[in-house]
């Protein structure tokens, strides 16, 4: 089977940083906001984030941390 992909197609198999807006970050902003609130209001401890492989768990955590760092720098 052969697929005719656009020349600009880029296969991404790694977490995306905030600067990389190659594709829309599909519906994870509520989860990012919730994680940021939990981090800001937590007394310490750990968080468990679960999901299927490739669902965006690492990207959600990285984006939440990057957004928190950006807002703290302002």
mmCIF file of the N, C-alpha and C atoms, coordinates in Angstrom:
data_MODEL
# 
_entry.id   MODEL 
# 
loop_
_atom_site.group_PDB 
_atom_site.id 
_atom_site.type_symbol 
_atom_site.label_atom_id 
_atom_site.label_alt_id 
_atom_site.label_comp_id 
_atom_site.label_asym_id 
_atom_site.label_entity_id 
_atom_site.label_seq_id 
_atom_site.pdbx_PDB_ins_code 
_atom_site.Cartn_x 
_atom_site.Cartn_y 
_atom_site.Cartn_z 
_atom_site.occupancy 
_atom_site.B_iso_or_equiv 
_atom_site.pdbx_formal_charge 
_atom_site.auth_seq_id 
_atom_site.auth_comp_id 
_atom_site.auth_asym_id 
_atom_site.auth_atom_id 
_atom_site.pdbx_PDB_model_num 
ATOM 1   N N  . UNK A 1 1  ? 0.840  -1.164 0.000  1.00 0.00 ? 1  UNK A N  1 
ATOM 2   C CA . UNK A 1 1  ? 0.000  0.000  0.000  1.00 0.00 ? 1  UNK A CA 1 
ATOM 3   C C  . UNK A 1 1  ? 0.891  1.235  0.000  1.00 0.00 ? 1  UNK A C  1 
ATOM 4   N N  . UNK A 1 2  ? 0.555  2.195  -0.807 1.00 0.00 ? 2  UNK A N  1 
ATOM 5   C CA . UNK A 1 2  ? 1.345  3.413  -0.906 1.00 0.00 ? 2  UNK A CA 1 
ATOM 6   C C  . UNK A 1 2  ? 0.447  4.617  -0.646 1.00 0.00 ? 2  UNK A C  1 
ATOM 7   N N  . UNK A 1 3  ? 0.977  5.578  0.105  1.00 0.00 ? 3  UNK A N  1 
ATOM 8   C CA . UNK A 1 3  ? 0.252  6.809  0.405  1.00 0.00 ? 3  UNK A CA 1 
ATOM 9   C C  . UNK A 1 3  ? 0.991  7.974  -0.235 1.00 0.00 ? 3  UNK A C  1 
ATOM 10  N N  . UNK A 1 4  ? 0.258  8.832  -0.865 1.00 0.00 ? 4  UNK A N  1 
ATOM 11  C CA . UNK A 1 4  ? 0.851  10.034 -1.436 1.00 0.00 ? 4  UNK A CA 1 
ATOM 12  C C  . UNK A 1 4  ? 0.782  11.141 -0.397 1.00 0.00 ? 4  UNK A C  1 
ATOM 13  N N  . UNK A 1 5  ? 1.872  11.324 0.319  1.00 0.00 ? 5  UNK A N  1 
ATOM 14  C CA . UNK A 1 5  ? 1.943  12.336 1.366  1.00 0.00 ? 5  UNK A CA 1 
ATOM 15  C C  . UNK A 1 5  ? 2.461  13.646 0.794  1.00 0.00 ? 5  UNK A C  1 
ATOM 16  N N  . UNK A 1 6  ? 2.039  14.732 1.404  1.00 0.00 ? 6  UNK A N  1 
ATOM 17  C CA . UNK A 1 6  ? 2.553  16.039 1.005  1.00 0.00 ? 6  UNK A CA 1 
ATOM 18  C C  . UNK A 1 6  ? 4.041  16.102 1.311  1.00 0.00 ? 6  UNK A C  1 
ATOM 19  N N  . UNK A 1 7  ? 4.765  16.879 0.524  1.00 0.00 ? 7  UNK A N  1 
ATOM 20  C CA . UNK A 1 7  ? 6.207  17.020 0.754  1.00 0.00 ? 7  UNK A CA 1 
ATOM 21  C C  . UNK A 1 7  ? 6.489  17.685 2.092  1.00 0.00 ? 7  UNK A C  1 
ATOM 22  N N  . UNK A 1 8  ? 5.521  18.422 2.615  1.00 0.00 ? 8  UNK A N  1 
ATOM 23  C CA . UNK A 1 8  ? 5.707  19.109 3.893  1.00 0.00 ? 8  UNK A CA 1 
ATOM 24  C C  . UNK A 1 8  ? 5.336  18.231 5.081  1.00 0.00 ? 8  UNK A C  1 
ATOM 25  N N  . UNK A 1 9  ? 4.910  16.982 4.832  1.00 0.00 ? 9  UNK A N  1 
ATOM 26  C CA . UNK A 1 9  ? 4.524  16.074 5.907  1.00 0.00 ? 9  UNK A CA 1 
ATOM 27  C C  . UNK A 1 9  ? 5.708  15.828 6.827  1.00 0.00 ? 9  UNK A C  1 
ATOM 28  N N  . UNK A 1 10 ? 5.447  15.877 8.125  1.00 0.00 ? 10 UNK A N  1 
ATOM 29  C CA . UNK A 1 10 ? 6.498  15.621 9.118  1.00 0.00 ? 10 UNK A CA 1 
ATOM 30  C C  . UNK A 1 10 ? 5.937  14.651 10.149 1.00 0.00 ? 10 UNK A C  1 
ATOM 31  N N  . UNK A 1 11 ? 6.524  13.474 10.250 1.00 0.00 ? 11 UNK A N  1 
ATOM 32  C CA . UNK A 1 11 ? 6.117  12.504 11.259 1.00 0.00 ? 11 UNK A CA 1 
ATOM 33  C C  . UNK A 1 11 ? 6.770  12.891 12.573 1.00 0.00 ? 11 UNK A C  1 
ATOM 34  N N  . UNK A 1 12 ? 5.965  13.098 13.606 1.00 0.00 ? 12 UNK A N  1 
ATOM 35  C CA . UNK A 1 12 ? 6.475  13.503 14.913 1.00 0.00 ? 12 UNK A CA 1 
ATOM 36  C C  . UNK A 1 12 ? 6.203  12.382 15.900 1.00 0.00 ? 12 UNK A C  1 
ATOM 37  N N  . UNK A 1 13 ? 7.268  11.817 16.445 1.00 0.00 ? 13 UNK A N  1 
ATOM 38  C CA . UNK A 1 13 ? 7.128  10.746 17.429 1.00 0.00 ? 13 UNK A CA 1 
ATOM 39  C C  . UNK A 1 13 ? 7.921  11.114 18.678 1.00 0.00 ? 13 UNK A C  1 
ATOM 40  N N  . UNK A 1 14 ? 7.621  12.293 19.187 1.00 0.00 ? 14 UNK A N  1 
ATOM 41  C CA . UNK A 1 14 ? 8.269  12.782 20.400 1.00 0.00 ? 14 UNK A CA 1 
ATOM 42  C C  . UNK A 1 14 ? 7.412  13.911 20.951 1.00 0.00 ? 14 UNK A C  1 
ATOM 43  N N  . UNK A 1 15 ? 7.571  14.234 22.214 1.00 0.00 ? 15 UNK A N  1 
ATOM 44  C CA . UNK A 1 15 ? 6.779  15.325 22.788 1.00 0.00 ? 15 UNK A CA 1 
ATOM 45  C C  . UNK A 1 15 ? 7.066  16.648 22.086 1.00 0.00 ? 15 UNK A C  1 
ATOM 46  N N  . UNK A 1 16 ? 6.034  17.453 21.917 1.00 0.00 ? 16 UNK A N  1 
ATOM 47  C CA . UNK A 1 16 ? 6.182  18.769 21.309 1.00 0.00 ? 16 UNK A CA 1 
ATOM 48  C C  . UNK A 1 16 ? 6.367  19.819 22.385 1.00 0.00 ? 16 UNK A C  1 
ATOM 49  N N  . UNK A 1 17 ? 7.271  20.750 22.143 1.00 0.00 ? 17 UNK A N  1 
ATOM 50  C CA . UNK A 1 17 ? 7.448  21.847 23.093 1.00 0.00 ? 17 UNK A CA 1 
ATOM 51  C C  . UNK A 1 17 ? 6.445  22.946 22.771 1.00 0.00 ? 17 UNK A C  1 
ATOM 52  N N  . UNK A 1 18 ? 6.369  23.946 23.623 1.00 0.00 ? 18 UNK A N  1 
ATOM 53  C CA . UNK A 1 18 ? 5.439  25.052 23.402 1.00 0.00 ? 18 UNK A CA 1 
ATOM 54  C C  . UNK A 1 18 ? 5.757  25.764 22.095 1.00 0.00 ? 18 UNK A C  1 
ATOM 55  N N  . UNK A 1 19 ? 7.033  25.867 21.741 1.00 0.00 ? 19 UNK A N  1 
ATOM 56  C CA . UNK A 1 19 ? 7.422  26.563 20.517 1.00 0.00 ? 19 UNK A CA 1 
ATOM 57  C C  . UNK A 1 19 ? 7.006  25.802 19.264 1.00 0.00 ? 19 UNK A C  1 
ATOM 58  N N  . UNK A 1 20 ? 6.827  24.501 19.363 1.00 0.00 ? 20 UNK A N  1 
ATOM 59  C CA . UNK A 1 20 ? 6.485  23.687 18.200 1.00 0.00 ? 20 UNK A CA 1 
ATOM 60  C C  . UNK A 1 20 ? 4.971  23.592 18.071 1.00 0.00 ? 20 UNK A C  1 
ATOM 61  N N  . UNK A 1 21 ? 4.421  24.413 17.219 1.00 0.00 ? 21 UNK A N  1 
ATOM 62  C CA . UNK A 1 21 ? 2.979  24.405 16.975 1.00 0.00 ? 21 UNK A CA 1 
ATOM 63  C C  . UNK A 1 21 ? 2.703  23.797 15.601 1.00 0.00 ? 21 UNK A C  1 
ATOM 64  N N  . UNK A 1 22 ? 3.326  22.651 15.318 1.00 0.00 ? 22 UNK A N  1 
ATOM 65  C CA . UNK A 1 22 ? 3.193  22.022 14.006 1.00 0.00 ? 22 UNK A CA 1 
ATOM 66  C C  . UNK A 1 22 ? 1.753  21.628 13.718 1.00 0.00 ? 22 UNK A C  1 
ATOM 67  N N  . UNK A 1 23 ? 1.065  21.142 14.720 1.00 0.00 ? 23 UNK A N  1 
ATOM 68  C CA . UNK A 1 23 ? -0.344 20.764 14.584 1.00 0.00 ? 23 UNK A CA 1 
ATOM 69  C C  . UNK A 1 23 ? -1.089 21.334 15.780 1.00 0.00 ? 23 UNK A C  1 
ATOM 70  N N  . UNK A 1 24 ? -2.385 21.523 15.659 1.00 0.00 ? 24 UNK A N  1 
ATOM 71  C CA . UNK A 1 24 ? -3.125 21.995 16.832 1.00 0.00 ? 24 UNK A CA 1 
ATOM 72  C C  . UNK A 1 24 ? -2.997 20.979 17.964 1.00 0.00 ? 24 UNK A C  1 
ATOM 73  N N  . UNK A 1 25 ? -2.823 21.466 19.163 1.00 0.00 ? 25 UNK A N  1 
ATOM 74  C CA . UNK A 1 25 ? -2.702 20.576 20.313 1.00 0.00 ? 25 UNK A CA 1 
ATOM 75  C C  . UNK A 1 25 ? -4.105 20.127 20.668 1.00 0.00 ? 25 UNK A C  1 
ATOM 76  N N  . UNK A 1 26 ? -4.481 18.962 20.250 1.00 0.00 ? 26 UNK A N  1 
ATOM 77  C CA . UNK A 1 26 ? -5.856 18.484 20.241 1.00 0.00 ? 26 UNK A CA 1 
ATOM 78  C C  . UNK A 1 26 ? -6.480 18.349 21.621 1.00 0.00 ? 26 UNK A C  1 
ATOM 79  N N  . UNK A 1 27 ? -7.250 19.340 22.021 1.00 0.00 ? 27 UNK A N  1 
ATOM 80  C CA . UNK A 1 27 ? -8.139 19.285 23.192 1.00 0.00 ? 27 UNK A CA 1 
ATOM 81  C C  . UNK A 1 27 ? -7.454 18.977 24.509 1.00 0.00 ? 27 UNK A C  1 
ATOM 82  N N  . UNK A 1 28 ? -6.175 19.284 24.631 1.00 0.00 ? 28 UNK A N  1 
ATOM 83  C CA . UNK A 1 28 ? -5.498 19.019 25.899 1.00 0.00 ? 28 UNK A CA 1 
ATOM 84  C C  . UNK A 1 28 ? -5.381 20.256 26.786 1.00 0.00 ? 28 UNK A C  1 
ATOM 85  N N  . UNK A 1 29 ? -5.795 21.434 26.306 1.00 0.00 ? 29 UNK A N  1 
ATOM 86  C CA . UNK A 1 29 ? -5.623 22.636 27.122 1.00 0.00 ? 29 UNK A CA 1 
ATOM 87  C C  . UNK A 1 29 ? -6.361 22.543 28.455 1.00 0.00 ? 29 UNK A C  1 
ATOM 88  N N  . UNK A 1 30 ? -7.576 21.968 28.527 1.00 0.00 ? 30 UNK A N  1 
ATOM 89  C CA . UNK A 1 30 ? -8.206 21.818 29.848 1.00 0.00 ? 30 UNK A CA 1 
ATOM 90  C C  . UNK A 1 30 ? -7.370 20.965 30.804 1.00 0.00 ? 30 UNK A C  1 
ATOM 91  N N  . UNK A 1 31 ? -6.740 19.906 30.288 1.00 0.00 ? 31 UNK A N  1 
ATOM 92  C CA . UNK A 1 31 ? -5.897 19.061 31.127 1.00 0.00 ? 31 UNK A CA 1 
ATOM 93  C C  . UNK A 1 31 ? -4.647 19.813 31.570 1.00 0.00 ? 31 UNK A C  1 
ATOM 94  N N  . UNK A 1 32 ? -4.082 20.612 30.665 1.00 0.00 ? 32 UNK A N  1 
ATOM 95  C CA . UNK A 1 32 ? -2.909 21.413 31.016 1.00 0.00 ? 32 UNK A CA 1 
ATOM 96  C C  . UNK A 1 32 ? -3.269 22.394 32.117 1.00 0.00 ? 32 UNK A C  1 
ATOM 97  N N  . UNK A 1 33 ? -4.404 23.082 31.957 1.00 0.00 ? 33 UNK A N  1 
ATOM 98  C CA . UNK A 1 33 ? -4.836 24.057 32.967 1.00 0.00 ? 33 UNK A CA 1 
ATOM 99  C C  . UNK A 1 33 ? -5.097 23.386 34.314 1.00 0.00 ? 33 UNK A C  1 
ATOM 100 N N  . UNK A 1 34 ? -5.711 22.206 34.294 1.00 0.00 ? 34 UNK A N  1 
ATOM 101 C CA . UNK A 1 34 ? -5.989 21.482 35.535 1.00 0.00 ? 34 UNK A CA 1 
ATOM 102 C C  . UNK A 1 34 ? -4.683 21.070 36.223 1.00 0.00 ? 34 UNK A C  1 
ATOM 103 N N  . UNK A 1 35 ? -3.725 20.584 35.442 1.00 0.00 ? 35 UNK A N  1 
ATOM 104 C CA . UNK A 1 35 ? -2.441 20.184 36.010 1.00 0.00 ? 35 UNK A CA 1 
ATOM 105 C C  . UNK A 1 35 ? -1.712 21.394 36.594 1.00 0.00 ? 35 UNK A C  1 
ATOM 106 N N  . UNK A 1 36 ? -1.754 22.529 35.898 1.00 0.00 ? 36 UNK A N  1 
ATOM 107 C CA . UNK A 1 36 ? -1.114 23.743 36.415 1.00 0.00 ? 36 UNK A CA 1 
ATOM 108 C C  . UNK A 1 36 ? -1.738 24.159 37.741 1.00 0.00 ? 36 UNK A C  1 
ATOM 109 N N  . UNK A 1 37 ? -3.051 24.113 37.842 1.00 0.00 ? 37 UNK A N  1 
ATOM 110 C CA . UNK A 1 37 ? -3.733 24.464 39.092 1.00 0.00 ? 37 UNK A CA 1 
ATOM 111 C C  . UNK A 1 37 ? -3.332 23.521 40.219 1.00 0.00 ? 37 UNK A C  1 
ATOM 112 N N  . UNK A 1 38 ? -3.264 22.233 39.900 1.00 0.00 ? 38 UNK A N  1 
ATOM 113 C CA . UNK A 1 38 ? -2.883 21.254 40.923 1.00 0.00 ? 38 UNK A CA 1 
ATOM 114 C C  . UNK A 1 38 ? -1.446 21.468 41.374 1.00 0.00 ? 38 UNK A C  1 
ATOM 115 N N  . UNK A 1 39 ? -0.566 21.780 40.446 1.00 0.00 ? 39 UNK A N  1 
ATOM 116 C CA . UNK A 1 39 ? 0.834  22.034 40.808 1.00 0.00 ? 39 UNK A CA 1 
ATOM 117 C C  . UNK A 1 39 ? 0.927  23.278 41.686 1.00 0.00 ? 39 UNK A C  1 
ATOM 118 N N  . UNK A 1 40 ? 0.238  24.344 41.289 1.00 0.00 ? 40 UNK A N  1 
ATOM 119 C CA . UNK A 1 40 ? 0.307  25.604 42.036 1.00 0.00 ? 40 UNK A CA 1 
ATOM 120 C C  . UNK A 1 40 ? -0.301 25.490 43.429 1.00 0.00 ? 40 UNK A C  1 
ATOM 121 N N  . UNK A 1 41 ? -1.344 24.678 43.582 1.00 0.00 ? 41 UNK A N  1 
ATOM 122 C CA . UNK A 1 41 ? -2.051 24.584 44.857 1.00 0.00 ? 41 UNK A CA 1 
ATOM 123 C C  . UNK A 1 41 ? -1.705 23.341 45.662 1.00 0.00 ? 41 UNK A C  1 
ATOM 124 N N  . UNK A 1 42 ? -0.694 22.605 45.223 1.00 0.00 ? 42 UNK A N  1 
ATOM 125 C CA . UNK A 1 42 ? -0.343 21.366 45.909 1.00 0.00 ? 42 UNK A CA 1 
ATOM 126 C C  . UNK A 1 42 ? 0.601  21.636 47.074 1.00 0.00 ? 42 UNK A C  1 
ATOM 127 N N  . UNK A 1 43 ? 0.560  20.759 48.034 1.00 0.00 ? 43 UNK A N  1 
ATOM 128 C CA . UNK A 1 43 ? 1.476  20.835 49.171 1.00 0.00 ? 43 UNK A CA 1 
ATOM 129 C C  . UNK A 1 43 ? 2.686  19.928 48.957 1.00 0.00 ? 43 UNK A C  1 
ATOM 130 N N  . UNK A 1 44 ? 2.854  19.455 47.743 1.00 0.00 ? 44 UNK A N  1 
ATOM 131 C CA . UNK A 1 44 ? 3.946  18.542 47.422 1.00 0.00 ? 44 UNK A CA 1 
ATOM 132 C C  . UNK A 1 44 ? 3.381  17.186 47.056 1.00 0.00 ? 44 UNK A C  1 
ATOM 133 N N  . UNK A 1 45 ? 4.238  16.250 46.835 1.00 0.00 ? 45 UNK A N  1 
ATOM 134 C CA . UNK A 1 45 ? 3.794  14.911 46.480 1.00 0.00 ? 45 UNK A CA 1 
ATOM 135 C C  . UNK A 1 45 ? 4.002  14.628 45.007 1.00 0.00 ? 45 UNK A C  1 
ATOM 136 N N  . UNK A 1 46 ? 3.319  13.611 44.536 1.00 0.00 ? 46 UNK A N  1 
ATOM 137 C CA . UNK A 1 46 ? 3.470  13.197 43.145 1.00 0.00 ? 46 UNK A CA 1 
ATOM 138 C C  . UNK A 1 46 ? 2.123  13.209 42.446 1.00 0.00 ? 46 UNK A C  1 
ATOM 139 N N  . UNK A 1 47 ? 2.174  13.201 41.132 1.00 0.00 ? 47 UNK A N  1 
ATOM 140 C CA . UNK A 1 47 ? 0.979  13.146 40.298 1.00 0.00 ? 47 UNK A CA 1 
ATOM 141 C C  . UNK A 1 47 ? 1.104  11.947 39.376 1.00 0.00 ? 47 UNK A C  1 
ATOM 142 N N  . UNK A 1 48 ? -0.001 11.282 39.130 1.00 0.00 ? 48 UNK A N  1 
ATOM 143 C CA . UNK A 1 48 ? -0.023 10.157 38.200 1.00 0.00 ? 48 UNK A CA 1 
ATOM 144 C C  . UNK A 1 48 ? -0.868 10.557 37.002 1.00 0.00 ? 48 UNK A C  1 
ATOM 145 N N  . UNK A 1 49 ? -0.264 10.545 35.838 1.00 0.00 ? 49 UNK A N  1 
ATOM 146 C CA . UNK A 1 49 ? -0.948 10.870 34.596 1.00 0.00 ? 49 UNK A CA 1 
ATOM 147 C C  . UNK A 1 49 ? -0.926 9.615  33.741 1.00 0.00 ? 49 UNK A C  1 
ATOM 148 N N  . UNK A 1 50 ? -2.089 9.100  33.407 1.00 0.00 ? 50 UNK A N  1 
ATOM 149 C CA . UNK A 1 50 ? -2.148 7.849  32.655 1.00 0.00 ? 50 UNK A CA 1 
ATOM 150 C C  . UNK A 1 50 ? -2.783 8.072  31.294 1.00 0.00 ? 50 UNK A C  1 
ATOM 151 N N  . UNK A 1 51 ? -2.502 7.165  30.393 1.00 0.00 ? 51 UNK A N  1 
ATOM 152 C CA . UNK A 1 51 ? -3.092 7.213  29.061 1.00 0.00 ? 51 UNK A CA 1 
ATOM 153 C C  . UNK A 1 51 ? -2.359 6.262  28.140 1.00 0.00 ? 51 UNK A C  1 
ATOM 154 N N  . UNK A 1 52 ? -2.938 6.078  26.977 1.00 0.00 ? 52 UNK A N  1 
ATOM 155 C CA . UNK A 1 52 ? -2.332 5.195  25.985 1.00 0.00 ? 52 UNK A CA 1 
ATOM 156 C C  . UNK A 1 52 ? -1.024 5.786  25.467 1.00 0.00 ? 52 UNK A C  1 
ATOM 157 N N  . UNK A 1 53 ? -0.188 4.916  24.908 1.00 0.00 ? 53 UNK A N  1 
ATOM 158 C CA . UNK A 1 53 ? 1.048  5.365  24.258 1.00 0.00 ? 53 UNK A CA 1 
ATOM 159 C C  . UNK A 1 53 ? 0.708  6.385  23.186 1.00 0.00 ? 53 UNK A C  1 
ATOM 160 N N  . UNK A 1 54 ? 1.440  7.477  23.181 1.00 0.00 ? 54 UNK A N  1 
ATOM 161 C CA . UNK A 1 54 ? 1.233  8.479  22.141 1.00 0.00 ? 54 UNK A CA 1 
ATOM 162 C C  . UNK A 1 54 ? 0.043  9.388  22.357 1.00 0.00 ? 54 UNK A C  1 
ATOM 163 N N  . UNK A 1 55 ? -0.603 9.279  23.521 1.00 0.00 ? 55 UNK A N  1 
ATOM 164 C CA . UNK A 1 55 ? -1.795 10.094 23.784 1.00 0.00 ? 55 UNK A CA 1 
ATOM 165 C C  . UNK A 1 55 ? -1.445 11.537 24.101 1.00 0.00 ? 55 UNK A C  1 
ATOM 166 N N  . UNK A 1 56 ? -0.193 11.798 24.461 1.00 0.00 ? 56 UNK A N  1 
ATOM 167 C CA . UNK A 1 56 ? 0.227  13.163 24.750 1.00 0.00 ? 56 UNK A CA 1 
ATOM 168 C C  . UNK A 1 56 ? 0.514  13.440 26.209 1.00 0.00 ? 56 UNK A C  1 
ATOM 169 N N  . UNK A 1 57 ? 0.741  12.400 27.005 1.00 0.00 ? 57 UNK A N  1 
ATOM 170 C CA . UNK A 1 57 ? 0.984  12.589 28.448 1.00 0.00 ? 57 UNK A CA 1 
ATOM 171 C C  . UNK A 1 57 ? 2.219  13.449 28.697 1.00 0.00 ? 57 UNK A C  1 
ATOM 172 N N  . UNK A 1 58 ? 3.324  13.100 28.071 1.00 0.00 ? 58 UNK A N  1 
ATOM 173 C CA . UNK A 1 58 ? 4.562  13.843 28.272 1.00 0.00 ? 58 UNK A CA 1 
ATOM 174 C C  . UNK A 1 58 ? 4.420  15.270 27.771 1.00 0.00 ? 58 UNK A C  1 
ATOM 175 N N  . UNK A 1 59 ? 3.769  15.447 26.634 1.00 0.00 ? 59 UNK A N  1 
ATOM 176 C CA . UNK A 1 59 ? 3.570  16.781 26.085 1.00 0.00 ? 59 UNK A CA 1 
ATOM 177 C C  . UNK A 1 59 ? 2.697  17.626 26.999 1.00 0.00 ? 59 UNK A C  1 
ATOM 178 N N  . UNK A 1 60 ? 1.661  17.041 27.597 1.00 0.00 ? 60 UNK A N  1 
ATOM 179 C CA . UNK A 1 60 ? 0.805  17.769 28.540 1.00 0.00 ? 60 UNK A CA 1 
ATOM 180 C C  . UNK A 1 60 ? 1.638  18.262 29.720 1.00 0.00 ? 60 UNK A C  1 
ATOM 181 N N  . UNK A 1 61 ? 2.460  17.389 30.284 1.00 0.00 ? 61 UNK A N  1 
ATOM 182 C CA . UNK A 1 61 ? 3.285  17.769 31.436 1.00 0.00 ? 61 UNK A CA 1 
ATOM 183 C C  . UNK A 1 61 ? 4.289  18.845 31.033 1.00 0.00 ? 61 UNK A C  1 
ATOM 184 N N  . UNK A 1 62 ? 4.968  18.656 29.904 1.00 0.00 ? 62 UNK A N  1 
ATOM 185 C CA . UNK A 1 62 ? 5.955  19.640 29.463 1.00 0.00 ? 62 UNK A CA 1 
ATOM 186 C C  . UNK A 1 62 ? 5.308  20.992 29.195 1.00 0.00 ? 62 UNK A C  1 
ATOM 187 N N  . UNK A 1 63 ? 4.161  20.994 28.548 1.00 0.00 ? 63 UNK A N  1 
ATOM 188 C CA . UNK A 1 63 ? 3.482  22.269 28.259 1.00 0.00 ? 63 UNK A CA 1 
ATOM 189 C C  . UNK A 1 63 ? 3.030  22.947 29.540 1.00 0.00 ? 63 UNK A C  1 
ATOM 190 N N  . UNK A 1 64 ? 2.498  22.184 30.487 1.00 0.00 ? 64 UNK A N  1 
ATOM 191 C CA . UNK A 1 64 ? 2.066  22.772 31.760 1.00 0.00 ? 64 UNK A CA 1 
ATOM 192 C C  . UNK A 1 64 ? 3.255  23.419 32.460 1.00 0.00 ? 64 UNK A C  1 
ATOM 193 N N  . UNK A 1 65 ? 4.375  22.713 32.525 1.00 0.00 ? 65 UNK A N  1 
ATOM 194 C CA . UNK A 1 65 ? 5.566  23.260 33.182 1.00 0.00 ? 65 UNK A CA 1 
ATOM 195 C C  . UNK A 1 65 ? 6.111  24.474 32.439 1.00 0.00 ? 65 UNK A C  1 
ATOM 196 N N  . UNK A 1 66 ? 6.142  24.413 31.103 1.00 0.00 ? 66 UNK A N  1 
ATOM 197 C CA . UNK A 1 66 ? 6.634  25.547 30.321 1.00 0.00 ? 66 UNK A CA 1 
ATOM 198 C C  . UNK A 1 66 ? 5.738  26.768 30.503 1.00 0.00 ? 66 UNK A C  1 
ATOM 199 N N  . UNK A 1 67 ? 4.414  26.562 30.527 1.00 0.00 ? 67 UNK A N  1 
ATOM 200 C CA . UNK A 1 67 ? 3.494  27.682 30.731 1.00 0.00 ? 67 UNK A CA 1 
ATOM 201 C C  . UNK A 1 67 ? 3.655  28.274 32.129 1.00 0.00 ? 67 UNK A C  1 
ATOM 202 N N  . UNK A 1 68 ? 3.855  27.420 33.128 1.00 0.00 ? 68 UNK A N  1 
ATOM 203 C CA . UNK A 1 68 ? 4.081  27.919 34.488 1.00 0.00 ? 68 UNK A CA 1 
ATOM 204 C C  . UNK A 1 68 ? 5.377  28.727 34.568 1.00 0.00 ? 68 UNK A C  1 
ATOM 205 N N  . UNK A 1 69 ? 6.427  28.231 33.928 1.00 0.00 ? 69 UNK A N  1 
ATOM 206 C CA . UNK A 1 69 ? 7.702  28.953 33.928 1.00 0.00 ? 69 UNK A CA 1 
ATOM 207 C C  . UNK A 1 69 ? 7.583  30.290 33.200 1.00 0.00 ? 69 UNK A C  1 
ATOM 208 N N  . UNK A 1 70 ? 6.858  30.303 32.084 1.00 0.00 ? 70 UNK A N  1 
ATOM 209 C CA . UNK A 1 70 ? 6.669  31.549 31.333 1.00 0.00 ? 70 UNK A CA 1 
ATOM 210 C C  . UNK A 1 70 ? 5.886  32.568 32.148 1.00 0.00 ? 70 UNK A C  1 
ATOM 211 N N  . UNK A 1 71 ? 4.847  32.118 32.842 1.00 0.00 ? 71 UNK A N  1 
ATOM 212 C CA . UNK A 1 71 ? 4.050  33.059 33.635 1.00 0.00 ? 71 UNK A CA 1 
ATOM 213 C C  . UNK A 1 71 ? 4.828  33.541 34.859 1.00 0.00 ? 71 UNK A C  1 
ATOM 214 N N  . UNK A 1 72 ? 5.709  32.720 35.396 1.00 0.00 ? 72 UNK A N  1 
ATOM 215 C CA . UNK A 1 72 ? 6.524  33.130 36.543 1.00 0.00 ? 72 UNK A CA 1 
ATOM 216 C C  . UNK A 1 72 ? 7.593  34.140 36.129 1.00 0.00 ? 72 UNK A C  1 
ATOM 217 N N  . UNK A 1 73 ? 8.029  34.066 34.876 1.00 0.00 ? 73 UNK A N  1 
ATOM 218 C CA . UNK A 1 73 ? 9.071  34.966 34.385 1.00 0.00 ? 73 UNK A CA 1 
ATOM 219 C C  . UNK A 1 73 ? 8.533  36.369 34.101 1.00 0.00 ? 73 UNK A C  1 
ATOM 220 N N  . UNK A 1 74 ? 7.228  36.507 34.008 1.00 0.00 ? 74 UNK A N  1 
ATOM 221 C CA . UNK A 1 74 ? 6.621  37.816 33.687 1.00 0.00 ? 74 UNK A CA 1 
ATOM 222 C C  . UNK A 1 74 ? 6.546  38.707 34.887 1.00 0.00 ? 74 UNK A C  1 
# 
